Amino acid sequence: MKPGWLRVGALAGAAVLLAAGCAKGPSRGPGGSGQVTLTGAGATFPYPLYSKWFDEYEFAAGVRINYQSIGSGGGIQQLKAGTVDFGGSDTPLSDQEAAAMPGPVVHIPTVAGAVVIAHNLPKVTELRLSGETIADIYLGEIRRWNDSRIAELNPGVRFPDAPIAVVYRSDGSGTTSIFTHYLAAVSRPWAGRVGAGKSVNWPVGIGGKGNEGVAGVVKQTPASIGYVELAYAEHNRLPYARVRNAAGSFVAPTIEATAAAAAGAAAAMKQDLRVSIVNSPAPNAYPIAGFTYLLVYRDQRDRAKGEALAKFLDWALDDGQAFAEPLLYAPLPAAAVELTRAALRTLTFRGKPLLAEK
């Protein structure tokens, strides 16, 4: 599904994608927050949705939320430095990263999204790739589009005898973390030589900053390939591959296929909200998918801001989910919403809860 775009703005150099008539406004606003301004920074992956959320919530509750779309790594660093009220990350903090923060951090998953393998091959109407093949392209083992390993996955398709221009994220990125954790899960050579994380030492290729930067490089570079969040590929009209999942099916990154990957995570989330949904065993799941998170300190330093932030997050888990699908994200499964809401109730100011029980 492709949404109609209402307008294009900018914030921190990122494209603002807003849906035209794709969802109703909030049915209720939490109110009572006054003219509070919150600041956040981080992931570009969910930025089209967050931008819509912030506009809708300001209208509903009178709370302004300023967000810099600078990548997950930058968002975590700004949260650690105390220069923002919340951080956005497509990968949760590791135990080591969490221990290095000034205080306990609560992870709030907001939606799930797909990382797609976009390409610039105008004459190829449908591309199929396996995880092993994608890993070999990014390892530099497959260098040309007419390589037999790509041809075997795409019978009847004529590929150009052209070098593959590999594009990756140059900044610390949760999108990169999702992508590289997927490659490490499906490719032993990748796991051994490169590994996974928000930043890795790329064997080949050229970098682009942010999802918008990678999408721009792919769009401008013939015979290129790159990984971006689905909304950025759609906005830039970039074709993308069907990827073979753990069940052996070639799956497109639809909302339904992303939701299928997310649905199996509820059991693990009972123990810890920090979960991975890459390479899901579900037969209809898209394999390169992940939750995106907002990171907030458990004990807030400012009562007014803390209350406003907690109420916004509560709204995002409720009314905000209606905006996800039209902007090409999968809403949280119901079980995940309840588990996340329980985590939200742990937010405090000087030890006292910021949200009343419903």
Buried (B, 14 or more C-beta within 10 A) or exposed (E): EEBEBBEEEEBBEBBBBBBEEBBEEBEEBBEEBEEBEBBBBBBBBBBBBBBBBBBBBBEBBBBBBBBBBBBBBBBBBBBBEEEBBBBBBBBBBEEEBBEEBEEEBBBBBBBBBBBBBBBBBEEBEEBBBBBBBBBBBBBEBBEEBEBEBBBEBBEEBEBBEBEBBBBBBBBBBBBBBBBBBBBBBBBEBBBEEBEBBBBBEBBBBBBBBBBBBBBBBBBEBEBBBBBBBBBBBBBBEBBBBBBBBBEEBBBBBBBBBBBBBBBBBBEEBEEEBBBBBBBBEBEBBBBBBBBBBBBBBEBBEEEEBBBBBBBBBBBBBBBBBBBBBBBBBBBBBEBBBEBBBEBBBEBBBEEEEBBEEE
